[in-house]
């Protein structure tokens, strides 16, 4: 009977009941009818106290960073800078798409926000240059997966809070995998572009002077990222305080340097940030409630015993857990998946002695791959809805990126030192 709430929650999800509501209903079934050790009043009090965590306070601020950057004109200047670097290559705008997500993700940290912006800015331009719309949408979605991995990814904050590990160290662990994702996707773009003959966006390679001028125009965006990383690393401010500093810097740049942010934009900017935050926070409430149920029902311990009876080898557990995350990633949104699977799998991973940061990066990357796949891939729906591309056409174009990312996932799983060496070096 202890698995009944688990089953009910997933049945409700398949019936298109919102994820947060499904998790809360399943959890309330357990605490209301299947156990008397913790009443519903205590559960609700636990939800309220959990959502008052200072660690979660960073999440709405980092969501707001992406919104402010778009209003301030920072994203547009990063686009021009990327074009001067790689626009001369075959498939130039597709390369720009990937590189922009890498730089943009290093500031806003949201894959959905990054993909939405590029669907508005880059996809129409790619169509004008002769790129098929379905390919443009697939590249935009695939490049959007880099944003949660390159710090400050929002999923890293969620994982850090749920696994009770250092968010700043989690950020550092994401740099190498994020850069590898960028290199991988640009390689795939290059192969496809040469095969199909996609034209460069620039007639010739940009001169050193052009690159330098584009760098100067976008220098504020780069400085903002540098201030955040240095400030957090040297203890000048916390993650949450750093997010506030970045927001203020972006606003000042938009108001007084680029002069694209107007005072009349502030209400809309705050409303957009609030809407994005509220939906995620509701899912967090459901995930915390569901995690409490899993803990009280001792389901992670049962899974651990079952897995250890099969094998005590950590590699076997990693393979099984990543296959589970990949499977459920095809059925759940990446944020919801992370919040459900972290309390389920991380306690088990601890028993195997697996590094918390390597496990987190692998889970986030795996969940991100699910965002490109039917039936409920989050980035897939964002890009398909905004560009009008059908899902079958999108999946066909996204398949090389999905395969490539899965190969990278396997490499990182076999060699977790790729993930852990930089945080070990920085925090030695």
PyMOL commands that set and color helices and strands:
alter all, ss='L'
color gray80, all
select helices_A, chain A and resi 4-14+19-34+40-50+57-72+74-86+92-108+111-128+133-144+154-163+167-196+208-217+219-233+239-257+265-296+299-310+314-329+334-351+356-370+378-387+391-414+417-426
alter helices_A, ss='H'
color red, helices_A
deselect
rebuild
show_as cartoon
